[in-house]
Amino acid sequence: MVVKKICCVGAGYVGGPTCSVIALKCPEIQVTVVDLSKSRIAQWNSDKLPIYEPGLDEIVKQCRGKNLFFSTDIETAILEADLIFISVNTPTKTIGNGKGRAPDLKYVEGAARMIADIAQSDKIVVEKSTVPVRAAESILKILSANQKPGVSYQILSNPEFLAEGTAINDLINADRVLIGGEESPKGKTAIEELCGIYEHWIPREKIFTTNTWSSELSKLAANAMLAQRISSINSLSAVCEATGADVSEVATAVGLDSRIGSKFLQASIGGSCFQKDILNLVYICECLNLPEVAAYWQQVVDMNEYQKSRFTAKVIQSLFNTVSGKTVTILGFAFKKNTGDTRETPAIHVAKTLLDEGATLKIYDPKVEEDQIYYDLTHPSVCESPEMVKKAVSVYQDAYLACENSHAIVLCTEWDEFKTLDYHKIYHVMMKPAYMFDGRKILDHQALIDIGFHVQTIGKTLQRPLLTRLCGVNSCMH
């Protein structure tokens, strides 16, 4: 089989960017991304894409209508495709066995059944969604049980290693491409077909082939290792604050060790896009009767949650131990800069805690839509009274307006524009004393202190403003 047509089931954060880059690099291959959501497909076909990633707009505009198509006609796309990516959502189960940890594979199963119902010819089916080990086996069972005469399937695992905000660069300049499949002649042939697609722009030595199970576990293992580094430096940030050390200096010193390296050693407010994968790994370990291994990885998650709770508690404590009736500005709602994604964003935890304590919130983010912010904060897992939230939360399109008459600013996302805001201007329109809580360690803290802000950050104890040091806390409170 020579792959001439590709179908991707799922037009989300993985399917959309991945297939856009494949279309760009493989102009002779027709790539069709399909989804049940008419509104999502309409967005992909518009000037305002449903997701924001630097460089994505340009690629889609260049390829769309030529060899890149976005459609709700799933049947035609599957019928015509030689290779099918399954890139659907794999949320964590909210009910039943494994609740809160195990992945819910209903969308993966649904995609497999759809392929089995529609396909009339041989297909290479590629598992692209983040799934637990042996999920490919489940897909194969569904396809085999519903197999039509003369139709055969090869199932491959091809996990994505994309970081939000740098997804296009991660695809074009990938550290590695991982492809797992059956160690049979047909399995090896299918692996080579997928390798051939990536070889249009990825050197062969960066394409690593394994058996299916190793490929699936490698995805979870890589994310778990990265999350472990984040939790490790975050745990040390608490020690730094208690001892007078500076976590940035500690991280730099540690990162200079060639055995360790400097990546993923930036302490912050917390929040991890890896949490779902680690909880998945914890669940697998429990099912395999490996309680000590499960407990080890669970602690990585727990430390991340502790960091968010610790930071938010510091905000409340600094504001004289109450935020009831006070206005707090949250700068940044996205999980990280250069993305509009809010999944696992620490801003949700911060906002929920402050709302529970009676605060009024003013929120600004340059890329997250107002509807998304209200959706996240009124979700049943976050609040019991959506109407109360809507009364207490205002979303702004301007950072300066969002800071007017606020008692404190909490910076939750490291958008570059926050580094260049006029903080003299902001200070003068805030309530006094004015507080700044830098959850991402990106601001010039001494400059803020010199302006008059009371500044708190992660992993470092800062001096109070000069005015407070001179006149004493009590006289300044009057």
C-alpha positions as CSV (number, residue, x, y, z in Angstrom):
1,M,0.0,0.0,0.0
2,V,1.2,3.5,-0.9
3,V,-0.5,6.1,1.3
4,K,-2.2,8.6,-0.9
5,K,-5.1,9.7,1.4
6,I,-5.1,10.2,5.1
7,C,-8.1,10.6,7.4
8,C,-7.8,11.9,10.9
9,V,-10.7,11.3,13.2
10,G,-10.8,14.2,15.7
11,A,-10.1,17.9,15.0
12,G,-8.6,18.8,18.3
13,Y,-5.3,19.9,19.7
14,V,-3.5,16.9,18.3
15,G,-5.3,16.1,15.1
16,G,-5.5,19.6,13.7
17,P,-1.9,20.7,14.0
18,T,-0.4,17.2,13.2
19,C,-2.4,16.8,10.0
20,S,-1.8,20.4,9.0
21,V,2.0,19.8,9.1
22,I,1.7,16.5,7.3
23,A,-0.3,18.3,4.5
24,L,2.4,21.0,4.4
25,K,5.3,18.5,4.1
26,C,3.5,15.9,2.0
27,P,1.8,17.9,-0.8
28,E,1.1,14.7,-2.8
29,I,-1.0,13.2,0.0
30,Q,-4.6,14.3,0.5
31,V,-5.3,14.9,4.3
32,T,-8.8,15.1,5.6
33,V,-9.6,16.0,9.2
34,V,-13.1,14.9,10.3
35,D,-15.1,15.6,13.4
36,L,-18.7,15.1,14.6
37,S,-18.8,18.7,15.8
38,K,-20.1,20.9,13.0
39,S,-19.1,24.1,14.9
40,R,-15.5,22.9,15.3
41,I,-15.1,22.0,11.6
42,A,-16.7,25.4,10.7
43,Q,-14.0,27.1,12.8
44,W,-11.2,25.1,11.1
45,N,-12.7,26.3,7.7
46,S,-12.9,30.0,8.9
47,D,-10.3,32.7,9.5
48,K,-10.5,32.1,13.3
49,L,-9.3,28.6,14.1
50,P,-10.6,26.8,17.2
51,I,-7.1,26.6,18.7
52,Y,-4.3,29.0,18.9
53,E,-0.7,27.8,18.2
54,P,2.0,30.1,16.8
55,G,2.5,29.2,13.1
56,L,-0.7,27.1,12.7
57,D,-2.7,29.8,11.0
58,E,-0.2,30.3,8.2
59,I,0.1,26.5,7.5
60,V,-3.7,26.0,7.4
61,K,-4.2,29.0,5.0
62,Q,-1.4,27.7,2.8
63,C,-2.8,24.1,2.5
64,R,-6.5,24.3,3.1
65,G,-8.5,23.5,0.0
66,K,-5.4,22.1,-1.8
67,N,-4.5,18.9,0.0
68,L,-5.8,19.7,3.5
69,F,-9.6,19.5,4.2
70,F,-11.8,19.8,7.3
71,S,-15.1,18.0,7.1
72,T,-18.0,16.4,8.9
73,D,-18.4,13.8,6.1
74,I,-16.7,11.1,8.2
75,E,-18.0,8.2,6.0
76,T,-16.4,9.4,2.8
77,A,-13.1,10.3,4.5
78,I,-12.8,6.8,6.0
79,L,-13.9,5.0,2.9
80,E,-11.2,6.8,0.8
81,A,-8.4,6.8,3.3
82,D,-5.4,4.4,3.2
83,L,-4.3,5.5,6.7
84,I,-6.5,6.7,9.5
85,F,-5.3,8.6,12.6
86,I,-7.5,8.3,15.7
87,S,-7.0,11.6,17.5
88,V,-10.0,11.8,19.7
89,N,-10.3,13.0,23.3
90,T,-9.4,10.6,26.1
91,P,-10.8,12.3,29.2
92,T,-10.3,10.9,32.7
93,K,-13.3,8.8,33.9
94,T,-15.6,10.7,36.2
95,I,-17.7,7.7,37.3
96,G,-17.2,4.0,37.9
97,N,-14.1,1.9,38.4
98,G,-11.0,4.1,38.1
99,K,-12.9,7.3,38.6
100,G,-10.5,10.3,38.6
101,R,-7.5,8.3,37.3
102,A,-8.4,5.9,34.5
103,P,-8.9,7.2,31.0
104,D,-12.3,7.0,29.5
105,L,-11.8,5.4,26.1
106,K,-15.4,5.7,24.8
107,Y,-14.4,8.1,22.1
108,V,-11.5,5.8,21.0
109,E,-13.9,2.8,21.0
110,G,-16.5,4.9,19.1
111,A,-13.9,5.8,16.4
112,A,-12.9,2.1,16.1
113,R,-16.5,1.0,15.6
114,M,-17.1,3.8,13.1
115,I,-14.1,2.6,11.0
116,A,-15.3,-1.0,11.2
117,D,-18.8,-0.1,10.0
118,I,-17.6,2.1,7.1
119,A,-14.3,0.6,5.8
120,Q,-14.5,-1.5,2.6
121,S,-10.8,-1.9,2.0
122,D,-7.6,-2.5,3.9
123,K,-6.6,0.3,6.4
124,I,-3.7,1.2,8.5
125,V,-5.2,2.6,11.8
126,V,-2.9,4.8,13.8
127,E,-3.6,5.4,17.5
128,K,-2.6,9.0,18.0
129,S,-4.6,9.8,21.2
130,T,-2.9,9.5,24.5
131,V,-4.1,6.1,25.7
132,P,-3.1,3.5,28.3
133,V,-0.9,0.5,27.5
134,R,-2.7,-2.2,25.5
135,A,-5.3,0.2,24.1
136,A,-4.2,-0.7,20.6
137,E,-5.2,-4.3,21.4
138,S,-8.7,-3.1,22.3
139,I,-9.0,-1.3,18.9
140,L,-7.8,-4.4,17.1
141,K,-10.4,-6.5,18.9
142,I,-13.2,-4.2,17.9
143,L,-12.1,-4.0,14.3
144,S,-11.5,-7.8,14.1
145,A,-14.9,-8.6,15.6
146,N,-16.6,-6.5,13.0
147,Q,-14.3,-7.3,10.1
148,K,-15.8,-7.5,6.6
149,P,-14.7,-10.2,4.2
150,G,-11.5,-9.1,2.3
151,V,-10.8,-6.2,4.7
152,S,-7.7,-6.3,6.9
153,Y,-6.3,-3.8,9.5
154,Q,-2.9,-3.0,10.8
155,I,-2.9,-1.1,14.1
156,L,0.0,1.2,14.9
157,S,0.8,3.4,18.0
158,N,2.2,6.8,17.1
159,P,2.0,8.9,20.3
160,E,2.4,12.7,20.0
161,F,5.0,14.6,22.0
162,L,3.6,18.1,21.5
163,A,4.0,21.0,24.0
164,E,1.2,23.6,23.9
165,G,2.5,26.9,22.6
166,T,5.2,25.2,20.6
167,A,3.3,22.4,18.8
168,I,4.1,23.4,15.3
169,N,7.8,23.6,16.0
170,D,7.6,20.3,17.9
171,L,6.1,18.7,14.8
172,I,8.5,20.2,12.3
173,N,11.6,19.8,14.4
174,A,10.7,16.7,16.4
175,D,13.2,15.3,18.8
176,R,11.9,11.9,17.8
177,V,9.0,10.2,16.1
178,L,7.9,7.0,17.9
179,I,6.0,4.3,15.9
180,G,4.9,1.0,17.5
181,G,3.4,-2.0,15.7
182,E,3.1,-5.7,15.4
183,E,6.3,-7.6,14.9
184,S,4.9,-9.5,11.9
185,P,5.6,-9.0,8.2
186,K,2.4,-7.0,7.7
187,G,3.0,-5.1,10.9
188,K,6.5,-4.1,9.7
189,T,5.1,-3.1,6.3
190,A,2.6,-0.8,8.0
191,I,5.3,0.7,10.2
192,E,7.4,1.5,7.1
193,E,4.4,3.2,5.4
194,L,4.0,5.5,8.3
195,C,7.8,6.0,8.5
196,G,7.7,7.0,4.9
197,I,5.3,9.9,5.6
198,Y,7.4,11.3,8.4
199,E,10.6,10.9,6.3
200,H,9.4,13.7,4.1
201,W,10.9,16.0,6.7
202,I,12.2,14.0,9.7
203,P,15.6,12.3,9.3
204,R,15.3,8.5,9.5
205,E,17.6,8.3,12.5
206,K,15.0,10.3,14.5
207,I,12.2,7.8,13.7
208,F,12.2,5.1,16.4
209,T,10.2,1.9,15.9
210,T,9.2,-0.4,18.7
211,N,6.5,-3.0,19.5
212,T,3.1,-1.5,20.2
213,W,3.2,-1.8,24.0
214,S,6.6,-0.1,24.3
215,S,5.3,2.8,22.2
216,E,2.2,3.3,24.4
217,L,4.1,3.1,27.6
218,S,6.9,5.4,26.4
219,K,4.4,8.3,26.0
220,L,3.2,7.9,29.6
221,A,6.8,7.5,30.8
222,A,8.1,10.6,29.1
223,N,5.3,12.8,30.5
224,A,5.7,11.2,33.9
225,M,9.5,12.0,33.9
226,L,8.9,15.6,32.9
227,A,6.2,16.1,35.5
228,Q,8.5,14.6,38.1
229,R,11.1,17.3,37.4
230,I,8.5,20.0,37.7
231,S,7.2,18.7,41.0
232,S,10.8,18.3,42.3
233,I,11.7,21.9,41.7
234,N,8.4,23.1,43.0
235,S,9.0,21.1,46.3
236,L,12.3,22.8,46.6
237,S,10.7,26.2,46.1
238,A,8.9,25.8,49.4
239,V,12.3,25.1,51.1
240,C,13.8,28.2,49.4
241,E,11.1,30.4,50.8
242,A,11.6,29.1,54.3
243,T,15.4,29.4,54.2
244,G,16.1,32.5,52.2
245,A,17.4,30.7,49.2
246,D,16.4,31.6,45.7
247,V,14.9,28.7,43.7
248,S,16.0,30.3,40.4
249,E,19.6,30.3,41.6
250,V,19.3,26.7,42.9
251,A,17.7,25.6,39.6
252,T,20.5,27.1,37.6
253,A,23.2,25.5,39.8
254,V,21.5,22.1,39.5
255,G,20.9,22.5,35.8
256,L,24.6,23.1,35.1
257,D,25.2,19.5,36.0
258,S,25.4,17.7,32.6
259,R,23.8,14.6,34.1
260,I,20.6,16.7,35.0
261,G,20.3,19.5,32.5
262,S,18.3,22.7,32.8
263,K,15.0,21.9,31.2
264,F,11.8,21.7,33.2
265,L,13.4,23.2,36.3
266,Q,11.4,26.4,36.4
267,A,9.4,26.6,39.6
268,S,5.9,28.1,39.2
269,I,2.4,28.2,40.6
270,G,1.8,24.6,39.5
271,G,-0.6,23.1,37.1
272,S,0.5,20.3,34.7
273,C,-0.8,19.2,31.4
274,F,0.8,15.9,32.3
275,Q,-1.5,15.2,35.2
276,K,-4.0,13.1,33.2
277,D,-1.2,10.8,32.0
278,I,0.4,10.4,35.4
279,L,-3.0,9.5,37.0
280,N,-3.4,7.0,34.1
281,L,0.0,5.5,35.0
282,V,-1.0,5.4,38.7
283,Y,-4.1,3.5,37.8
284,I,-2.2,1.0,35.6
285,C,0.2,0.3,38.4
286,E,-2.6,-0.3,40.8
287,C,-4.2,-2.7,38.4
288,L,-0.9,-4.5,37.9
289,N,-0.7,-4.9,41.7
290,L,2.3,-2.5,42.0
291,P,1.1,-0.3,44.9
292,E,4.6,1.1,45.7
293,V,5.1,2.2,42.1
294,A,1.6,3.7,42.1
295,A,2.2,5.6,45.3
296,Y,5.5,7.0,43.9
297,W,3.8,8.5,40.9
298,Q,0.8,9.7,42.9
299,Q,3.2,11.8,45.0
300,V,4.2,13.7,41.8
301,V,0.6,14.7,41.3
302,D,0.1,15.5,45.0
303,M,3.1,17.8,45.0
304,N,1.8,19.7,42.0
305,E,-1.6,20.2,43.8
306,Y,0.2,21.3,46.9
307,Q,2.1,24.0,45.0
308,K,-1.2,25.5,43.8
309,S,-2.8,25.3,47.2
310,R,0.3,26.8,48.9
311,F,0.5,29.7,46.5
312,T,-3.2,30.6,46.8
313,A,-3.1,30.3,50.6
314,K,-0.2,32.9,50.5
315,V,-2.4,35.3,48.5
316,I,-5.2,35.1,51.1
317,Q,-2.8,35.3,54.1
318,S,-1.0,38.4,52.7
319,L,-4.3,40.2,52.2
320,F,-4.8,40.3,56.0
321,N,-6.2,36.7,55.9
322,T,-9.4,37.6,54.1
323,V,-10.4,38.4,50.6
324,S,-14.1,38.7,51.3
325,G,-15.4,41.8,49.6
326,K,-12.1,42.4,48.0
327,T,-11.3,42.6,44.3
328,V,-8.5,40.5,42.8
329,T,-7.2,40.7,39.2
330,I,-6.1,37.5,37.6
331,L,-3.6,38.1,34.7
332,G,-3.6,35.1,32.4
333,F,-6.0,32.2,32.4
334,A,-4.4,29.9,29.8
335,F,-2.4,26.9,31.0
336,K,0.7,28.5,29.5
337,K,1.7,31.3,27.1
338,N,1.1,31.0,23.4
339,T,-1.9,28.8,23.7
340,G,-5.6,29.3,24.4
341,D,-5.9,26.0,26.2
342,T,-7.2,26.1,29.7
343,R,-7.1,22.4,30.6
344,E,-5.3,21.9,33.9
345,T,-4.6,25.6,34.2
346,P,-3.7,26.7,37.7
347,A,-5.8,29.8,37.2
348,I,-8.9,27.6,37.7
349,H,-7.7,26.5,41.1
350,V,-6.7,30.1,42.1
351,A,-10.1,31.5,41.0
352,K,-12.1,28.8,42.7
353,T,-10.3,29.3,46.0
354,L,-10.6,33.0,45.9
355,L,-14.3,32.8,44.9
356,D,-15.0,30.4,47.8
357,E,-13.4,32.9,50.1
358,G,-15.8,35.7,48.9
359,A,-13.5,37.6,46.5
360,T,-14.7,39.4,43.3
361,L,-12.5,38.5,40.3
362,K,-11.4,40.5,37.3
363,I,-9.8,38.3,34.6
364,Y,-7.7,39.1,31.6
365,D,-6.1,36.8,29.1
366,P,-5.1,37.7,25.5
367,K,-6.1,34.5,23.9
368,V,-8.7,32.7,26.1
369,E,-12.3,33.5,25.0
370,E,-14.7,34.9,27.6
371,D,-17.1,32.0,27.1
372,Q,-14.3,29.5,27.9
373,I,-13.4,31.3,31.2
374,Y,-17.1,31.2,32.3
375,Y,-17.4,27.6,31.2
376,D,-14.4,26.5,33.2
377,L,-15.4,28.5,36.4
378,T,-19.1,27.3,36.3
379,H,-18.2,23.6,35.6
380,P,-19.9,21.3,38.2
381,S,-16.4,20.2,39.5
382,V,-15.5,23.9,40.3
383,C,-18.7,25.5,41.6
384,E,-22.2,24.7,42.9
385,S,-23.8,28.0,41.9
386,P,-23.0,29.2,38.4
387,E,-25.1,32.3,38.9
388,M,-23.0,33.3,41.9
389,V,-19.8,32.9,39.8
390,K,-21.1,35.0,37.0
391,K,-21.9,37.8,39.4
392,A,-18.5,37.7,41.0
393,V,-16.4,37.3,37.9
394,S,-15.8,39.9,35.1
395,V,-13.7,39.2,32.0
396,Y,-11.8,42.1,30.4
397,Q,-10.2,42.7,27.0
398,D,-7.7,45.2,28.5
399,A,-5.2,44.4,31.2
400,Y,-5.2,48.0,32.6
401,L,-9.0,48.1,33.0
402,A,-8.8,44.7,34.7
403,C,-6.5,46.1,37.3
404,E,-8.5,49.2,38.2
405,N,-9.6,49.4,41.9
406,S,-8.2,45.9,42.6
407,H,-6.6,45.0,45.9
408,A,-4.2,42.5,44.3
409,I,-3.0,41.1,41.0
410,V,-2.3,37.4,40.7
411,L,-0.2,36.5,37.6
412,C,-1.1,33.0,36.5
413,T,0.2,32.7,32.9
414,E,3.6,33.8,31.6
415,W,2.4,35.8,28.6
416,D,5.3,38.1,27.3
417,E,3.0,41.1,27.3
418,F,2.8,41.0,31.1
419,K,6.5,41.8,31.3
420,T,6.0,45.1,29.4
421,L,2.9,46.5,31.1
422,D,3.2,50.0,32.6
423,Y,3.1,49.0,36.3
424,H,3.4,52.6,37.4
425,K,0.1,53.3,35.7
426,I,-1.4,50.1,37.2
427,Y,-0.2,50.9,40.7
428,H,-1.9,54.3,40.7
429,V,-5.3,52.9,39.8
430,M,-5.2,50.1,42.4
431,M,-6.4,50.0,46.0
432,K,-3.6,50.5,48.6
433,P,-1.6,48.7,49.8
434,A,-1.3,47.2,46.3
435,Y,-0.2,43.5,46.1
436,M,1.4,41.6,43.2
437,F,1.6,37.8,43.3
438,D,3.9,36.6,40.5
439,G,3.0,32.9,40.0
440,R,5.4,32.5,37.1
441,K,8.5,34.4,38.2
442,I,8.6,36.6,35.0
443,L,8.4,40.1,36.4
444,D,11.1,42.5,37.6
445,H,10.3,42.2,41.3
446,Q,12.7,44.9,42.6
447,A,11.2,47.4,40.1
448,L,7.7,46.6,41.4
449,I,8.8,47.0,45.0
450,D,10.4,50.4,44.1
451,I,7.1,51.5,42.7
452,G,5.3,50.5,45.9
453,F,3.9,47.1,45.3
454,H,4.0,44.4,48.0
455,V,5.4,41.5,45.9
456,Q,5.3,37.8,46.5
457,T,6.6,35.1,44.1
458,I,7.6,31.4,44.0
459,G,10.7,30.2,45.7
460,K,12.1,33.5,47.0
461,T,11.4,35.8,49.9
462,L,11.3,39.5,48.8
463,Q,11.7,42.7,50.7
464,R,8.7,44.9,51.4
465,P,8.3,48.3,49.7
466,L,10.5,51.0,51.0
467,L,7.5,53.0,52.3
468,T,6.3,50.1,54.5
469,R,9.8,49.5,55.8
470,L,10.2,53.1,56.9
471,C,6.8,53.8,58.5
472,G,6.0,50.4,59.8
473,V,3.1,48.1,58.9
474,N,0.6,49.4,61.4
475,S,0.8,53.1,60.4
476,C,0.5,52.1,56.7
477,M,-2.7,50.1,57.3
478,H,-4.6,53.2,58.5
